[in-house]
């Protein structure tokens, strides 16, 4: 069963899951295929980051924690 649509010219693992509509309460529904691929369950916590020029990122907090640890881990030196 195909999940999402692979982006043209991109490596496997890159998807387009479609569009979502923002409801009256400012909520969106994450497409079912995206929830399956990223194992997102009801009650999970997601982090929303924004950049005025580039838009929004919705990810698991652990993803950013790993990146921050790599960056900040270098501050103390070798």
Secondary structure, 3 states (H helix, E strand, C coil): CCCCEECCCCCCCCEECCCCCCCCCCCCCCCHHHHHHCCCCCCCCEEEEEECCCEEEEEEHHHHHHHHHHHHHCCCCC
